[in-house]
Amino acid sequence: MTFDGETISLRPSIGNWTLKCRSHYVIDRGKVIEAGPWSDEQVEAERRRDRAAKARFYGQTPATEPAVQPAPVKAAPGFWRRAWRWLSGG
């Protein structure tokens, strides 16, 4: 997370893979930007990467490293962006 004195940005992306909506987004200078959907394979690769990063952080040896890297985040207009525009009058 970064704060530029006025706005907050949050990267990498946030994914709600266990929820039915499977929303996926980033926050860039205070704006929520919906990111494209991920395949089941990309979600699983990110889960493996996350488990390995947590194991390294806590001084444990990761069981396995991810075999596939997730696709880059690509901004696409979606519900949250439309909602933000509507709320902010933009």
DSSP file with accessible surface (Angstrom, degrees, kcal/mol):
  #  RESIDUE AA STRUCTURE BP1 BP2  ACC     N-H-->O    O-->H-N    N-H-->O    O-->H-N    TCO  KAPPA ALPHA  PHI   PSI    X-CA   Y-CA   Z-CA
    1    1 A M              0   0  158      0, 0.0     2,-0.3     0, 0.0     9,-0.2   0.000 360.0 360.0 360.0 139.1    0.0    0.0    0.0
    2    2 A T  E     -A    9   0A  91      7,-2.5     7,-2.4     2,-0.0     2,-0.4  -0.956 360.0-159.2-128.6 148.9    1.3    3.5   -0.8
    3    3 A F  E     -A    8   0A 140     -2,-0.3     5,-0.2     5,-0.2     0, 0.0  -0.995   3.4-169.6-126.8 121.1    0.1    6.9    0.3
    4    4 A D        -     0   0   98      3,-2.1     4,-0.1    -2,-0.4    -1,-0.1   0.254  61.7 -89.1 -94.7  13.0    1.1    9.9   -1.8
    5    5 A G  S    S+     0   0   49      2,-0.3     3,-0.1     1,-0.0    -2,-0.0   0.152 122.4  33.4 100.4 -19.6   -0.1   12.5    0.7
    6    6 A E  S    S+     0   0  175      1,-0.4     2,-0.3     0, 0.0    -1,-0.0   0.579 117.6  29.3-132.2 -39.2   -3.6   12.6   -0.7
    7    7 A T        -     0   0   40     24,-0.0    -3,-2.1     2,-0.0    -1,-0.4  -0.858  64.4-128.7-129.1 166.1   -4.6    9.2   -2.1
    8    8 A I  E     -A    3   0A  76     -2,-0.3    22,-3.1    -5,-0.2     2,-0.4  -0.892  15.3-167.2-115.1 141.5   -3.9    5.5   -1.4
    9    9 A S  E     -A    2   0A  17     -7,-2.4    -7,-2.5    -2,-0.4     2,-0.4  -0.965   4.4-162.1-123.4 146.2   -2.9    2.9   -4.0
   10   10 A L  E     -B   27   0B  50     17,-3.1    17,-1.6    -2,-0.4     4,-0.1  -0.979  15.4-158.0-134.9 116.9   -2.9   -0.8   -3.3
   11   11 A R  E     +     0   0B 131     -2,-0.4     2,-0.2    15,-0.2    15,-0.1  -0.983  59.3  47.0-141.4 147.8   -1.0   -3.4   -5.3
   12   12 A P  E    S-     0   0B  97      0, 0.0    13,-0.0     0, 0.0     0, 0.0   0.494  99.9 -90.8 -72.0-173.8   -0.9   -6.2   -6.1
   13   13 A S  E     -     0   0B  25     -2,-0.2     2,-0.5    13,-0.1    13,-0.2  -0.085  31.6-126.5 -65.8 163.1   -4.5   -6.8   -6.9
   14   14 A I  E     -B   25   0B  45     11,-3.3    11,-2.4    -4,-0.1     2,-0.4  -0.943  26.1-171.3-111.6 128.5   -7.1   -8.1   -4.5
   15   15 A G  E     -B   24   0B  24     -2,-0.5     2,-0.8     9,-0.2     9,-0.2  -0.982  20.8-158.6-126.0 135.4   -9.1  -11.1   -5.5
   16   16 A N    >   +     0   0   49      7,-2.9     3,-0.8    -2,-0.4     6,-0.5  -0.662  28.9 160.8-105.9  72.0  -12.1  -12.6   -3.7
   17   17 A W  T 3   +     0   0   38     -2,-0.8    -1,-0.2     1,-0.2     7,-0.0   0.716  67.9  53.9 -72.6 -21.2  -11.7  -16.1   -5.2
   18   18 A T  T 3  S+     0   0  126     -3,-0.2    -1,-0.2     3,-0.0     2,-0.2   0.628  93.6  84.8 -89.4 -11.6  -13.9  -17.9   -2.6
   19   19 A L  S X  S-     0   0   94     -3,-0.8     3,-0.8     4,-0.1    -3,-0.1  -0.588  87.7-119.1 -87.1 154.0  -16.9  -15.6   -3.0
   20   20 A K  T 3  S+     0   0  211      1,-0.2    -1,-0.1    -2,-0.2    -3,-0.0   0.875 113.6  54.4 -59.3 -35.7  -19.4  -16.3   -5.8
   21   21 A C  T 3  S-     0   0   90      1,-0.1    -1,-0.2     2,-0.0    -4,-0.1   0.778  86.7-156.7 -71.4 -26.4  -18.7  -12.9   -7.4
   22   22 A R    <   -     0   0   87     -3,-0.8    16,-0.2    -6,-0.5    -5,-0.2   0.862  21.1-169.5  50.0  41.7  -14.9  -13.6   -7.6
   23   23 A S        -     0   0   24     -7,-0.3    -7,-2.9    -8,-0.1     2,-0.3  -0.218  10.4-170.9 -62.4 152.6  -14.2   -9.9   -7.8
   24   24 A H  E     +B   15   0B   5     11,-0.3    11,-3.3    -9,-0.2     2,-0.3  -0.966  18.5 142.4-150.7 122.0  -10.7   -8.8   -8.6
   25   25 A Y  E     -BC  14  34B  50    -11,-2.4   -11,-3.3    -2,-0.3     2,-0.3  -0.973  34.3-140.7-156.6 166.5   -9.5   -5.3   -8.4
   26   26 A V  E     - C   0  33B   2      7,-2.2     7,-3.1    -2,-0.3     2,-0.5  -0.876  20.9-130.7-124.8 162.7   -6.7   -2.8   -7.6
   27   27 A I  E     -BC  10  32B  41    -17,-1.6   -17,-3.1    -2,-0.3     2,-0.5  -0.983  25.7-176.3-116.1 121.2   -6.8    0.6   -5.9
   28   28 A D  E >   - C   0  31B  31      3,-2.9     3,-1.7    -2,-0.5   -19,-0.2  -0.963  68.8 -27.0-125.3 111.3   -5.0    3.2   -7.8
   29   29 A R  T 3  S-     0   0  152     -2,-0.5   -20,-0.2     1,-0.3    -1,-0.1   0.894 128.4 -45.4  50.1  47.6   -4.7    6.7   -6.3
   30   30 A G  T 3  S+     0   0   33    -22,-3.1     2,-0.5     1,-0.2    -1,-0.3   0.452 116.4 113.5  81.9   1.8   -8.0    6.2   -4.4
   31   31 A K  E <   -C   28   0B 121     -3,-1.7    -3,-2.9   -23,-0.2     2,-0.5  -0.903  63.3-134.0-111.1 132.5   -9.9    4.7   -7.4
   32   32 A V  E     -C   27   0B  40     -2,-0.5     2,-0.5    -5,-0.2    -5,-0.2  -0.723  23.2-166.8 -82.4 124.8  -11.1    1.1   -7.4
   33   33 A I  E     -C   26   0B  14     -7,-3.1    -7,-2.2    -2,-0.5     2,-0.2  -0.965  16.7-133.7-118.2 117.1  -10.2   -0.4  -10.8
   34   34 A E  E     -C   25   0B  65     -2,-0.5    42,-2.4    42,-0.3    -9,-0.3  -0.476  23.0-150.9 -68.4 133.0  -11.8   -3.7  -11.7
   35   35 A A  B     -D   75   0C   4    -11,-3.3   -11,-0.3    40,-0.2    40,-0.2  -0.683  26.2 -87.0-102.8 161.3   -9.3   -6.1  -13.1
   36   36 A G        -     0   0   23     38,-1.0    -1,-0.1    -2,-0.3    38,-0.1  -0.163  51.6 -90.6 -65.4 159.6  -10.0   -8.9  -15.5
   37   37 A P        -     0   0  125      0, 0.0     2,-0.4     0, 0.0    -1,-0.1  -0.320  36.8-138.0 -69.8 153.1  -11.2  -12.3  -14.4
   38   38 A W        -     0   0   28    -16,-0.2     2,-0.1    -3,-0.1    -3,-0.0  -0.868  15.6-118.9-109.3 149.0   -8.7  -15.1  -13.7
   39   39 A S     >  -     0   0   46     -2,-0.4     4,-2.4     1,-0.1     5,-0.2  -0.318  33.5-103.9 -74.5 166.2   -8.9  -18.7  -14.7
   40   40 A D  H  > S+     0   0  103      1,-0.2     4,-2.5     2,-0.2     5,-0.2   0.881 124.2  54.9 -59.3 -36.1   -9.1  -21.4  -12.0
   41   41 A E  H  > S+     0   0  136      2,-0.2     4,-2.4     1,-0.2    -1,-0.2   0.903 107.7  48.1 -65.4 -41.3   -5.4  -22.2  -12.9
   42   42 A Q  H  > S+     0   0   37      2,-0.2     4,-2.3     1,-0.2    -2,-0.2   0.906 111.1  51.0 -65.8 -40.6   -4.4  -18.6  -12.3
   43   43 A V  H  X S+     0   0    3     -4,-2.4     4,-2.3     2,-0.2    -2,-0.2   0.944 111.9  46.8 -61.5 -46.4   -6.2  -18.5   -9.0
   44   44 A E  H  X S+     0   0   70     -4,-2.5     4,-2.4     1,-0.2    -2,-0.2   0.904 110.4  52.7 -65.0 -38.9   -4.5  -21.7   -7.9
   45   45 A A  H  X S+     0   0    0     -4,-2.4     4,-2.5     1,-0.2    -1,-0.2   0.919 110.2  48.6 -62.4 -40.3   -1.1  -20.4   -9.0
   46   46 A E  H  X S+     0   0   37     -4,-2.3     4,-2.8     2,-0.2    -2,-0.2   0.900 108.9  52.8 -68.6 -36.9   -1.6  -17.3   -7.0
   47   47 A R  H  X S+     0   0   89     -4,-2.3     4,-2.5     2,-0.2    -1,-0.2   0.920 110.6  47.6 -63.3 -41.6   -2.6  -19.3   -3.9
   48   48 A R  H  X S+     0   0   55     -4,-2.4     4,-2.4     2,-0.2    -2,-0.2   0.920 112.2  49.4 -63.8 -43.7    0.6  -21.3   -4.2
   49   49 A R  H  X S+     0   0   71     -4,-2.5     4,-2.5     1,-0.2    -2,-0.2   0.927 111.6  49.5 -61.0 -41.9    2.7  -18.2   -4.6
   50   50 A D  H  X S+     0   0   59     -4,-2.8     4,-2.5     2,-0.2    -2,-0.2   0.924 110.2  49.5 -65.2 -43.7    1.0  -16.6   -1.5
   51   51 A R  H  X S+     0   0  135     -4,-2.5     4,-2.3     1,-0.2    -1,-0.2   0.916 112.2  48.6 -61.8 -42.0    1.6  -19.7    0.6
   52   52 A A  H  X S+     0   0    2     -4,-2.4     4,-2.5     2,-0.2    -2,-0.2   0.920 111.0  50.2 -65.2 -41.4    5.2  -19.8   -0.4
   53   53 A A  H  X S+     0   0   28     -4,-2.5     4,-2.4     1,-0.2    -2,-0.2   0.917 111.6  48.3 -64.1 -40.9    5.6  -16.1    0.4
   54   54 A K  H  X S+     0   0  114     -4,-2.5     4,-2.2     2,-0.2    -1,-0.2   0.911 110.2  51.6 -65.7 -40.8    4.1  -16.5    3.8
   55   55 A A  H  <>S+     0   0   12     -4,-2.3     5,-3.5     1,-0.2    -2,-0.2   0.932 111.6  46.9 -62.8 -44.2    6.3  -19.5    4.5
   56   56 A R  H ><5S+     0   0  122     -4,-2.5     3,-1.5     3,-0.2    -2,-0.2   0.924 110.5  53.1 -62.6 -42.0    9.4  -17.5    3.6
   57   57 A F  H 3<5S+     0   0  158     -4,-2.4    -1,-0.2     1,-0.3    -2,-0.2   0.898 111.8  44.7 -60.4 -41.3    8.2  -14.6    5.7
   58   58 A Y  T 3<5S-     0   0  164     -4,-2.2    -1,-0.3    -5,-0.2    -2,-0.2   0.273 121.4-106.1 -90.5  12.1    7.8  -16.8    8.8
   59   59 A G  T < 5S+     0   0   72     -3,-1.5     2,-0.3     1,-0.3    -3,-0.2   0.736  77.2 129.6  75.5  24.0   11.1  -18.5    8.2
   60   60 A Q      < -     0   0  127     -5,-3.5    -1,-0.3    -6,-0.2    -2,-0.1  -0.753  64.5-108.9-106.1 157.6    9.7  -21.8    7.0
   61   61 A T        -     0   0  134     -2,-0.3     2,-0.1    -3,-0.1    -5,-0.0  -0.744  37.4-121.4 -84.4 123.7   10.7  -23.7    3.8
   62   62 A P        -     0   0   30      0, 0.0     3,-0.1     0, 0.0   -10,-0.1  -0.393  10.8-137.2 -65.6 141.6    7.9  -23.5    1.2
   63   63 A A  S    S-     0   0  101      1,-0.2     2,-0.3    -2,-0.1    -2,-0.0   0.937  80.7  -8.0 -64.9 -47.6    6.6  -26.9    0.2
   64   64 A T        -     0   0   90    -16,-0.1    -1,-0.2    -3,-0.0   -12,-0.1  -0.993  66.2-125.5-147.9 154.4    6.5  -25.9   -3.5
   65   65 A E        -     0   0  106     -2,-0.3   -16,-0.1    -3,-0.1   -17,-0.1  -0.700  44.8 -89.9 -95.4 153.4    6.9  -22.8   -5.7
   66   66 A P        -     0   0   21      0, 0.0    -1,-0.1     0, 0.0     3,-0.1  -0.352  27.6-156.2 -64.4 141.2    4.2  -21.8   -8.1
   67   67 A A  S    S+     0   0   87      1,-0.2     2,-0.4    -3,-0.0   -22,-0.0   0.733  77.2  40.1 -87.4 -26.0    4.5  -23.2  -11.5
   68   68 A V  S    S-     0   0   75    -27,-0.1    -1,-0.2   -26,-0.1     0, 0.0  -0.972  73.6-137.8-129.3 138.6    2.6  -20.5  -13.3
   69   69 A Q        -     0   0  127     -2,-0.4   -23,-0.1    -3,-0.1   -24,-0.1  -0.756  32.9-108.9 -91.6 141.2    2.5  -16.7  -12.8
   70   70 A P        -     0   0   27      0, 0.0     3,-0.1     0, 0.0    -1,-0.1  -0.248  41.0 -93.5 -63.6 155.7   -0.9  -15.0  -12.9
   71   71 A A        -     0   0   40      1,-0.1     3,-0.1     3,-0.0     0, 0.0  -0.334  52.5 -91.2 -65.0 149.9   -1.7  -12.8  -15.9
   72   72 A P        -     0   0  117      0, 0.0     2,-0.3     0, 0.0    -1,-0.1  -0.297  48.3 -95.5 -62.4 150.8   -0.9   -9.1  -15.4
   73   73 A V        -     0   0   52     -3,-0.1     2,-0.5   -38,-0.1   -38,-0.0  -0.497  42.3-167.8 -68.7 128.2   -3.6   -7.0  -14.0
   74   74 A K        -     0   0  167     -2,-0.3   -38,-1.0    -3,-0.1     2,-0.2  -0.981  19.7-127.6-123.0 118.9   -5.5   -5.3  -16.8
   75   75 A A  B     +D   35   0C  55     -2,-0.5   -40,-0.2   -40,-0.2   -50,-0.0  -0.444  33.2 173.5 -66.7 133.0   -7.9   -2.5  -16.0
   76   76 A A        -     0   0   38    -42,-2.4   -42,-0.3    -2,-0.2     5,-0.2  -0.993  37.7-107.6-140.3 132.0  -11.4   -3.0  -17.4
   77   77 A P        +     0   0   90      0, 0.0     2,-0.2     0, 0.0   -44,-0.1  -0.362  57.8 145.9 -60.0 136.3  -14.4   -0.8  -16.7
   78   78 A G     >  -     0   0    4     -2,-0.0     4,-2.7     1,-0.0     5,-0.3  -0.792  60.1 -57.4-152.1-163.7  -16.8   -2.6  -14.5
   79   79 A F  H  > S+     0   0  114     -2,-0.2     4,-3.0     1,-0.2     5,-0.2   0.906 126.5  47.1 -55.5 -51.3  -19.3   -2.3  -11.7
   80   80 A W  H  > S+     0   0  124      1,-0.2     4,-2.7     2,-0.2    -1,-0.2   0.899 113.3  48.6 -64.6 -38.8  -17.0   -0.6   -9.1
   81   81 A R  H  > S+     0   0   59      2,-0.2     4,-2.6     1,-0.2    -1,-0.2   0.939 113.6  46.7 -65.8 -43.9  -15.6    1.9  -11.6
   82   82 A R  H  X S+     0   0  145     -4,-2.7     4,-2.5     1,-0.2    -2,-0.2   0.920 113.1  50.0 -63.0 -41.4  -19.1    2.8  -12.8
   83   83 A A  H  X S+     0   0   25     -4,-3.0     4,-2.9    -5,-0.3     5,-0.2   0.927 111.1  48.9 -62.9 -43.7  -20.3    3.1   -9.2
   84   84 A W  H  X S+     0   0  112     -4,-2.7     4,-2.7     1,-0.2     6,-0.3   0.926 111.2  49.5 -62.1 -44.4  -17.3    5.3   -8.3
   85   85 A R  H  X>S+     0   0  118     -4,-2.6     5,-1.8     2,-0.2     4,-0.8   0.921 112.7  47.6 -60.3 -42.5  -18.0    7.5  -11.3
   86   86 A W  H ><5S+     0   0  205     -4,-2.5     3,-0.6     1,-0.2    -2,-0.2   0.939 114.9  45.3 -64.3 -45.4  -21.6    7.8  -10.4
   87   87 A L  H 3<5S+     0   0  122     -4,-2.9    -2,-0.2     1,-0.2    -1,-0.2   0.861 117.5  43.4 -67.3 -35.0  -20.8    8.6   -6.7
   88   88 A S  H 3<5S-     0   0   68     -4,-2.7    -1,-0.2    -5,-0.2    -2,-0.2   0.486 110.2-118.8 -91.3  -2.7  -18.1   11.1   -7.5
   89   89 A G  T <<5       0   0   71     -4,-0.8    -3,-0.2    -3,-0.6    -4,-0.1   0.679 360.0 360.0  77.7  15.2  -20.1   12.8  -10.3
   90   90 A G      <       0   0   82     -5,-1.8    -4,-0.2    -6,-0.3    -5,-0.1   0.630 360.0 360.0 -99.3 360.0  -17.5   11.8  -12.9
